[in-house]
Amino acid sequence: KETSSPSLGKDRADTVIIGGGCVGVSLAYHLAKAGLKDVVLLEKSELTAGSTWHAAGLTTYFHPGINLKKIHAYSIKLYEKLEEETGQPVGFHQPGSIRIASTPTRVDEFKYQMTRAGWHPTEQYLITPEKVQELFPLLNMDKVLAGLYNPGDGHIDPYSLTMALAAGARKYGAQLNYPVQVTNLNSRSDGTWEVETPLGIIQAKRIVNTAGFWARDIGNMIGLQHPLIPVHHQYVVTSTIPEVKALKTELPVIRDLEGSYYLRQERDGLLFGPYESEEKMKLQESWVTNGVPPGFGKELFESDLDRITEHIEAAMEMVPVLRKADIINTIAGPITYSPDILPMVGPHQGVRNYWVAIGFGYGIIHAGGIGKYLSDWILEGEPPFDLIEVDPNRYGKWTTTEYTAAKARESYGFNNIVGYPKEERFAGRPTERTSGLYDLLKLECSMGFHAGWEQPHWFYKPGDETGYKPSFRRTNWFDPVGREYKQVMEKVGVIDLSPFGKFKVKGADSVKLLDHLFANVVPKVGSTNISHMLTPKGKVYAELTVSQLYPGEFMLVTGSGSELHDLRWIEEKVTRGGYKVEIENVTDEMGVLGVAGPYARQVLQKLTNEDLSDASFKFLQCRHLKLSNIAVTAVRISYTGELGWELYHRKEDSVLLYSAIMEAGQKEGIDNFGTYALNALRLEKGFRAWGAEMNCDTNPLEAGLEYFVKLNKAADFTGKQALKQIKEKGLKRRLVYLTLETDNVDPEGNESVWHNGKARAIVIGNTTSGCFSYGAQRSLAFAYVPMELSKVGQKLEVELLGKNYPATIIQEPLVLTEPTRMRLQRKSESPKI
């Protein structure tokens, strides 16, 4: 066991990392290895204190998310060679792991996950019960229908892993100092930090909070309430089991999903860890209200085997040799949970040079990959790939302690629940973040959760099967969404778009700032455009609509999920460039209604004296007007691609405005529509979505966004030089538009795309989003494929639930947008609908 004497060593550092668990030490290792000088890690007691030392140490390639698989894969590859690099043994076992399916729905889930595995380099197989038994001969096979097998999985000793990373970090020049407690943090006007400790102050260019279940205490020092809560996680270790001892090879790790536990070999016995239901599991809520008790470091909670009885029984049924085993050790320790179990990783909005890597429910498998990911982001100024699902800025002021506790309970209890597409979880809802229409609409529709907001997914009519009925196939919303689609295409529909992120930007340098921020030109006064913020390497960081309302005064609108993600990026550019602007986040104060469909103008014209005719109020224009005496900022734009307006107004006017519009549209047969119909409409029009067709994994040229990227504009916008080089070199892949011949299943996005080559069928790309096209009566998807296979007419296959369906690349869009149809009509060409 290594020792360290408390000392600061220096009074200045480039990066100060607070917390010496496996994540913090991994970040120190990666930053130092990449050549960053002056990396200092401060740990209040000793390395691995907190959650690391008592972790069960599981490592798996599996993750239902797409890019988190990259984090897992990097961690495993790093752990395989760490001993050789540092000379420190890490106790890494790789016997593989098997997730057990014992219901037909679970088999569907495995097929759904395999669909997403084809275009990833990590090994994963759907295996038969016979193969499961061959790999794990001690199983009772009565209920086993299939297994999801990852050969490279296993477990590692968390203490040894952290010590090896620490040895590596020191080898490359990082300083790991402990016991040194951080007692206060002061941000200076130049964006640097003073980190106060009992041994003195270190001045740092940036700080990274990797403090585990102390992360809240560190956040509190600077006025941030990180939504984290410690959960009591228990696992038990048995004495030697003769049948286990007699095996020639180590057993793979088992995850019995219906029993909700993991089980692995530990020497000649077994180690077994369950996830209790949300009613039985235990939170350490007192730590949230009162802080972590001083001195808590390598202590454990009292175990409570009564809480896990049903899981023990399920495990004894699945692995009968457990019945005869004695429990020799029970570990009950704190693991930190965020509301959705995903960690919070990256720079934090609203505070300069403050980064976090906190909330790790699975810290051991994430540590290596997150250390590398954060190190790359810190050194290169942009993330190496897109991980918006772990962005700390997905939470905001609406994330209360009550919400965090309710969600952590649910997330822990749902650890092994079936992962359906379009999943909704209901604990902690609604938050305070409801639109003005929530109370009016909540009983009429199925609500979805978007960044704290409730937003209608689809609306009920008499005779519909109501409620949330998740499925891997078409379900109860399929026909109602078709009805709403038709409503917008043939009449007029209203949608609540209040969750949009909305910012006001004004000031002497506002035009200059936006010209530097966006790849598109700055719109003229009274106009709106779609603009993209790019990273220095030319990736799509964000997509917003930009409206110049008055000279130098702008409204920026982004999707609900990227509100603070985008705001942070803008604020950083303002600070770095010294722009004289004011930015106001008006997301919670403003409601937004979308009105769309052929009769949209007719309905709205009844409510105003302003001329809404095409000649007077053109597509992509914006203006202030009164509808039924309510002040709105109206933008003639619609994500449906049909004639429509977005109406921005005070949230408290939402009910009045909505009621006036619904009343005015009675003759036209006006009705509501939700986000599922909106998605079908936008896909038919060939509109890209941020987070699907474009993100930090894609550049705008391969995503087909050339129209919005003005490489010839004078301003040197972020990413411009990189894009010029990308264009010069030529693209390797391109976004294409596919129709599919399917049955009772539709593409969602991230499915494998196959091509029957001369030798054999291979995976050549992936879908990004998809749905059923109610206009064409067939499935539709966007997909990335190699340039040589991207021509219209090319035959491909898309894998859905274990079956490959024929797909054809078609000319986009399937349905022309309303402005295009009008333009062609004026030229007397026949428009394609």
N, C-alpha and C positions, 0 to 999 in steps of 0.2 A: 504494500500500500504506500502510495507516495505522500509526501508531506509538503507543505508550503508555508513559508513564513509570511505574515501579513506585511505588505509594503506596497507603495504605489509605483515605485520605480521611476515614474516621470510625471510631470505636471501638464503635459500636452499630449494629445493623441488625435489621430485622424478619426478613428472609430472606437467608441467605447461600447462594449457589449455587456449588458447587465443580466447576469444569470449563467451559472455553469452547469446546466443540464446538457443532455446530448445535443440539443438544437443549438444552444449558444456556443458550445465548444466546436461543433461542426462549422458554424459560421466563421469563428476565429481561424480555424484550420483552412477553410477555403479562401478567405480574404488574404491571409498571409501567403498561402501557396501561390495565389495569383499575383503576388508581388506588392501588395499594399503594405507600406511601412506604417509603423505606429498603430498597431491593433492591440487594444487592451481589453481584457475580459475581467470583470469584477464579480466575484461570487461571495455571498454573505457568510457561508459556512464552509462547505467543501464541495468539490465537483460531484455531481450526481445526486446531491441532496434534493429533496422534493419528490418528484414522481419518477425520475429516471431509474434510481437504484432498485426500486421494487417492481419495475415493469416486467411483464411476462416475456417481452423481447421478441414478439412475433414479427416475421418479415414476409411480405407477400407481394407478388407482381400484380395481384388482382386489385382493380378499383373500377367501380361503375363509371366514374368520370373519365374523360378522355385524357386531359393533360396531367392529371394527378398520377396516371400510370407512369408518365415520364419521371416523376419524382420518385416513385417506388422503384422503378427500374434502375435509375441512377444510384439510389441508396444501395441496392443489392450488389451492383457491379463494384461500387466503392468498397463495400464491406468484404467482398471476396479478395481484394488485393491489399487491404489496409495493413494486415499483419506483416506482409512482405515489405511494405513501404516503411513502416515505423518500428518493426522489430517487436511490437507488442502483440501478444496473442489476443484474439477477440472472441473466441468460443463460438464460432459461426457454424451452425449445422444447416444443411440444405437437403432434407429428406423429401421436399415437395409438400404440397398441401392439397386437400380435397374438400370442396364444399359439397355437402350432401343434399340432394333433392329427394324429398319423400312425399311430395304432392305433385300432381300434374301441372299446377300453376307454377311451381318452382322449376319444373323442367322447362316451361315456357320462358321463365326469367333467364335461365342459363342459355337458352338459344338466343334470347335477346342480347345477352352479354357477349356471346360468341360472335354475333353479327358485328359487334364493335371491336372485336379482337383482331379480325383479319388484317386490318391495315396498321396494326401495331407490331413492333418487332418482338414483343415478349411472348414466350410460349404459353399457350393455354389450350386445353382440350376438353371437349365434352366426352365423358367416358361412360361405358356401360356398367351395370351393377357387377358383372363378372370381373371387370378390370379394377373396380373399386375394391372388391374382396381380395384380389390378388395383391394389391398394394397395401391393404390394411386387413390382414387375415383375422383380426380379433373382433370384427364387426358382426353384429346381428343384422343379417341382410333382409329381414322381413319387410321393412318399409322402404328400402333403398331403391329408387327408380333410376337415378343417374348421379354422376359426379362431375364437378367442374374442377379440373386438375391443372395445377400450376407446378411443373417439375422443379423450378428453381427456388421455390419458397422454403421457409424454415423458421429458425429462431436464432437469436444471438444473445450473448451475455451483455446486458446494457452497461454494466459497470466497466467491463473490459473494453467495450466499444468506445465509451467516452474517454477512457484513459489512452487508448490508441490515438484517437482524434486529438487529444491534448498533447501527446508526444509529437504528433505531426505538426500541430500548430506552433509549438515551441521551436521545433526544428526549422520552420520557415520564418521564425522571428516574431511571432505574437507573444505577448506577455499575458499570462494567466495569474491573476492576483487574488488570493483568498487566505484567510477570511477577511474580506473587506466589504462592509455594508454600505450601500448607497443610501444616504440620509436625506438628500434633497437634490433637485434639479432646477437650474435657472437658465432660461433661454435669454440670450443676449441679442441686442438689436441687429447684429450682423448675421444672425441665424446660427451662430455657434452656441455651444452649451457649456455651462459650468456644472460638473458632476461633483457634488459634495460627499465626502466620506469622513469618518473619524480621523483618518490619516492625512487629510488635506483635500485640496480641490484639483481635479483634472479638467483642463479645458479641451473640449472635443468638437470636431467639425460636425460629427453626427453621433447620435446615440441609437442603440438598438435594444429594445426591451425583449429579452428572451427569458423572462423571470418565472415562467411556469405559473404555479398558483399564487405567486407573489406579484404577478403582472398587474393585477388591479391596483395594488398598493403603489407600484411605480407610476401607473397611469394617474392615480389620484394626486401625485405630487405636482402634476402639470394641469390638473383640472379635467382629465379625461376619465370617463366611466367605462372602462372596457367591459363588454358584456360577457363575463366569464364566471363560472361557478365550479367548485370542486365536487366531484362525484365520488362516492365510496365504491371502489371496484375491488371485488374479492376474487381470489383464485386459491385453489387448494392443491397441495402436492401429496402424493401417496407414497407409502413405503414400497419396497421392492415387490413386484408382481412376477411370480415364476414364469408365466406365459410371455411376459414382456422380455424378461431376462433371456429367455430361450431363443428369441428372434435373432436371425443372422444380420439383418439390416435395420436401421432405425425406422420407426413408423412415420409416415407422413403426418403432418398436422391435420386434424379433422375439424371442420366447422359444421356442426349440426344446426342448420338454420331454423328448423321448426322447434328444436329444443333450446335454441338461443344460447349456445355456449361454444367455446373452442376447447380442444383437447389435444395435447401433444405428449410425446415421451419426454420424461425427465430422468436421466440416468436409467435405472431399471424399473422405474415406476412411471406414473402418469401425472401430468399437470392439467388441471381442468378449471376453466374460468367462464362463468356465466354472465349474461346481461339480464338483470331482473326487469320485470314489468314496471311501468311508470308509477304504479300504485305502491309497489314494494321497495323499489330502489331508494337509496338514501343520498340526499345532498347535504353538503356541509355549509348550510346557509349562513351560519353565524360568522363565517370567514368573510362573507360578502358584506355584511353589515358592520362587523367590528374589526375586519382585517385578520390576517393570519396570526395566531398567537406567537409572540416573540419566542425564539428558540426552537420552534418546530422546524425540523429539517429531515432527520432520518427516523422519525417516529412513524408508527402505524396506528390505525384506528382499531377499536375492538372488533373482532370478527363476529358475524351473526349468521350462523349456518342455517337458522330457521328461514331466513329470507330466501335462501337458494335451494330449499328442499326439492321443489318441483323440477329444477334443472338437474339436480343430482340424480333424481329418479329417471329422468329422460336419458341422462348419460349412462346410467347403469343398464337401461334397456338396450341402448345402442351398442355399448361396449361392456358385455356381461362380466368380464374379468374384474371390473371395478367393484362389483358387489363384495368381493373377498378382500379388497385392499383396505389398509388402514390409512387414515389421513395423518400425516406426520407434521404438516405445516399448513397454516392458513394465513394468507396475506390479505390484509384489508387496508388499502392505501388510497390517497387522493389522486385522482386524475382530473385535469382541468377540461371542462366542456364549454364550448361556445354554444349558442342556441341551436346551430345546425350540425354540430360535431366537427365541422371543418375548421382548420386553424385560421388565424388572421395573420397575413404575411404581406409586408411591404410598407411603403411610406404612408403616414397618416395625414389625412386632410385636416387643415386648420392649424397644424403645428409644423414649423419648418425643421427639416433634418431630424425628425423623430420617426424611427422605423420600428416595426413590431414583428415578432415571430412567436406568437402566443396562441393558447387555446388548443393545444395538441392532444386530442383524444388518442392518437396513435403516433406518439412522438418518435419511437424507435425507427419505424419504417420511413417516417418523413424526414428524419434528422439529416441524413446525408444529402438527399436531393434538395431540400429546402436551403441548406447551407450553401450549396452550389448556385441555386436559383437566385437567392438574395445577393450573394457575392457578385454574380454577373450583373444584376440590376444596379447595385451600388457603383460598380466600376464603370459600367457602360452607359448609365443614364436611362436605360429602358429595360423592361423585363425580357428574358431570352425567349419566352413563349407566353401564351396567354393563360393566366390563372385567375380570371376575374372572380371565380367562385371562392377564392380564399382572400380576396381583397378586404382589408380591414374596414374599408369605407362602404362596405355593403350594409353596415349598421349605422344608425344615426341616433338623434336625440329621442326618437320613438322607442328605442330598445331599452325598456325599463328593467329594473331588477326582477320585478314580478314576471315580466315576459321571458327574461333569460332563464329563470328558474323553471317556469312551465315548459319551455322548449327543451331545456337540458333533460328534464324528466322524460319527455316524449322521445327525444333523440336517443337517449340511453335505452329506454324500453323498446324502441323500434330498431335497435342496432342490426337485427337480422331479419327485419320485415321484408316482404317482397318489394323490390324496387320497380314500380310501374312507370311507364312514360306519363308525362303530365301529372306527376305526383303532387298531391296536396296534403298538408298536415295542418291540423286544426287547433292545437294547443296554443294558448296565449293570444288568440284572435277574438275580436279585432283589437288592434293597437289603437292608440289615440289618433293614428294617421288614417282617418276615414274621409272620403270625399264628402262634399255637401249632399250627395245623392244617396249615400249608403243606406240610411234608414228607410228611404223611399223604395229602394230597389232590392234590399237584402232578401226579401221573401219571394221575389219574382225570378230569381236567377241562381245559378251556381257561381259562387264567387271564387276568384283566384287571389293568391297572395303575391304582391309585387312590391318588394322593398318596404314592407310595413303597411302598404295600402291594400284595401280590398277593391277588386275590380271585376266586373261581371265577365265570366267566360262565355256563358250562354244562358238564354232565357227560357223559362217554362211556359208551356201552353197547356190547356186542358187535354188530358189524354197522354201527356208525356210521362215517362218514367223519370221522376225528379231525383235530385241528390247526386252525390259524388260516387260514381261506380267505376273505379279504375279497371283497366283491362289492357292486355297486349294486343287485342283485336278491336274492331269497331265496337263502340259501346253506346250507352244511352244518349249521348249528346250528338251522335252522328247525323240523324235526321233533323233535329232542331237547328243545328248549325247550317245545314243545307237550306232550311227555311229562311234563316237570317241572311244567308248569302243572296238568295233570290230577292229578299226584301230590298237590299241595297242595290242590286243590279236592275231591278224593275221599278222600284218606288222610291222610298227615302227612309233612311235609318238614322238612329241617334246612338252614339256610344260615349261612355264616360272615359275621358282620357286624362283625368286629373292627376294620375301618378307620374306623368311626365316630369323630368327634372327641368326647372325653369330658372334662368339667370338673367338679370338685367346688367348690362355693361355700359358705362358711359364715362366721359372724361376726355381730356385733351388728346390723349394718345389712343383712344379706343379703336379708331380705324387702323392705325399703325399696328396695334397689338393683334387685331383680328387678321390683318394681312399677313402677319408673321406666323400666326397660329394655324391658319387654315390653308389647304391646298387650292381651294376655290377662290374666286375674286370676292371682294366685299360687296354685298348687295347695295343697290342705290336706296335712297330714302323711299319708303313705301313699298319696298320689294323684299322678297324672301328667297333664300336658296338653301340647297342642301350642301353642307360643307364637312370636310373630314380633317381631323387633327391627326397628323402622322408622327411616328417616332423618328429619331435621327436616322435609323436604318430603313426608313420608308415603309414601315408597317402601319396598319390602320389602328390608331389608338382609340379613336372615337368618331361617331357620326352625329352631327347636330343639324337642326334647321336654324338658320341665322336670319333675323329680320331687322332691318334698320327702320325703327319707328319714327324717330326724329333725327335731324343731323347729329351724328356722333352718339346716338343713343340706340342701343341694340337689345333685342331679346333673343337669348340662345335657349334652344329646347333640345333635351336629350331623353333617352329612354329611362324608365323608372329605375332599372337596375344599375345604371351608370351615373347617377346624379353626382355623388361625392367623388367617384373615380375620375370623372371629367373635371369637376370643379378644382380638385387638387392639382391636376395637370396645368390648368389655366392659371391658377394662383402662383404656381411655381414659375411659370413663364413670365408672369407680371413682375415677380420679385427679382428674378435673374436679369430681366431686361430693363428694370427700373422704369416701367411704363406708368404714366400718370393716369390711372383709371380707377373707377370704383366698381366693385362687383357685388351685386346683391343676390343672394339665393332666395327666390320668391316661391319655391316649390310648394310649400305648405300653405301659402296665403292665396294661391290662385287655383281656381277650378278650370277645367277644360272640357268642353263638349265638342265632339265631332258630329257634323251633320253631313250625310253623303247619300248620293243616289240621283237619278234623273230629275226628281222633283225638289231637290234641295233648295234651288234658287227660288222656286215658286213659293215654298213654305216660308223661307226667311224673308222674302220680299214683303210678305203681309205684315211683318213686324217692324219695318223701318221705312223711312222716306228716302234713304240713300239709294242710289241706283246700283243694283247688284247685277246688271246685265253684263254679258261677256265683254262688251266694248268698254264698259265703265270700270268693271272690277275683274281684271284679267287673272288668269292662272299665275300663281306665285307673287301675287300682290298682297299687301297687308295694310289695314287702316283701322282707325278707331271709329266706332259708330255706336248707335244705341239700338238695341233690339227690345221692343216692348218697354222702352225707357230704361233699360239696363245697359250700363256701359260695358262694351266688349272690345277687345282687340281681335279683329277677324283676319284670319290668314286663309287665302284661298289655296288650300292644299289638302290632300287626303291620302292616307296610306292605303285606302281602298283602290285608288286609281280612278275612282268615279268623280263626277262633279261633286265638290264638297268644300266645306270650310271647317277650320278649327277655331273655336270661339273661346278666347282667354278672358276670364272675368274674376271678380272677387269671389272667393269660395262661399261667402255667405249669400251670394246671389244665385248659387247653382240651382236651388229648387225652383225659384221664380223663373229663371231663364228656361230651365228644362220644361216646366209646366206650360210656359207660353209657347214654346216650340211645338210641344205635343198637341196642344190645343189648336194651333194654327195649321197643323198638318193632318187634321182629321179627314178632310176630304180626299187628301192624297194617300190615305192609308198608312200614315207614318207608324213606325214601331221601333223598338230597341234592337240593337245587336251587340254582341260581345267580342272578346278578343280572338276566340277561335275562328269566327267568321272573318274577322279582319285579317287573320293570318292566311286563310284560304284566298281571300281577295288579293292580298299583296303578292302571294306566290304566283297567281295566274297572271299578274301584271309584270312579273319578272323583277319586282322590287327586292333588293338585298336587305338583309337584317343584320345590324351590328350584333356580334356575339355568335353569329352563325356563318353567314357568307363572308364576313370580314371581321377581323380582330387583330391582335398582335401576332398572329401566326401567318397573316396574309398581307400582301401588298395590294394597293388599289388597282394596279394594272391587271393582275391575274384575276381579281374579283370583278373585272368588267366595269370599273368606276372611272374610266378615262374621262368621261364627259364632265366629271366634277373636279378633275385635277388639271389645274392650269399651269403647266410647266413653263409657259412663255410669259407669265406675269412677272412684273418687275421685282416684287418682293421676294426675298430669299426665305421662303417659308421652311419650317422644320421638315426635314426629310426630302427636300427638293433635289439636293445633289445625289443622294442615295437612289432616288427614283430614276434620275437621268441615267445612272450606271445600270440599273436594273433593265431599263428600256434598251440600252445599248447592247447588253449581253443577250437579251432575248429571254422570253419566259420559258420555264420548264413545264408548267402546268397551267390550266385555265379552268375557270368556273363554267360549267355547262348546265343545260336545262334539259331535264329528262321527263318523258312520260313512261309509266310502268304498267304492265299488265299484271294486276294483283288479284287477290280474292277478298278475304275479309280482314285484310291488314294493310296499313298504309305506312309509308316511310315517315320517320320523325326527324332524321338527321343523324350523322355519325355512323351510318351503316356502311359496310364494305361494298365497294363496287368491283365486280369481276369482269374479266375479259377472256374469251376463249381464243387463246393464241394458237400457234401451230403445234406447239408441244403439249400444252395443258392449260387449263383455266387457272388464272392467277388474279390476285387482288391488285388492282391498279390505282385505286383511289377511294374516296369516301364521299357520301352525301353530307350536306351541311344542314339542310332542313327540307321538309316535305309534308305533304298532306294529300287529302283527296280533293281533286278538282271537281266541284259541282257543275262547272260549266262544261267541261270535256267528259265528265263521267268516267274519269280514270285517275290513277295516282300521279302525282307530280313531285319532282324533287330537283333541287340544285345539287351539283356534285363537282368536286375537283378531280380532274383526270389529266394524264400527260397530254402535251400539245398534239402529239401524233395521233391521239385517239379522241380528239375534241371536235371533229367535224360533224355538221348536221347530217343526220342519217346513220351515224355510227351505232351499231348494235352492241349493247353491253348487258350486264345483269346486276341486279341489286339484291343483296341478301337480306331477307326479312324472316325472323323466327326460324332460322335453320334451313330456309329454302331460297333458292336463287330464282328471281323473277325476271323475265325479259324486259329490257329497257331500251329506249331509243332516244338519241340526242335530237331535239327538235329546235327549230328557230324560235328564239324568244321575242316577245312574250306570247303566251297562249291567247291572251285577250289584250287588245290595245287599250291604253288608258283613254279616258274621256277627252283630255286636251288633244291627244293625237288624232282621235276619231274626228273631232271637230275640225282640226286642221285639214285632214284629208277630205272631209265633206266640203269644206270651202274650196278645195282644189278640184272638187267633184270626182274624187277617186272613191272607189267603194271600200269602206272600212271593214276590217276583219273583227268580228266580235267573238 
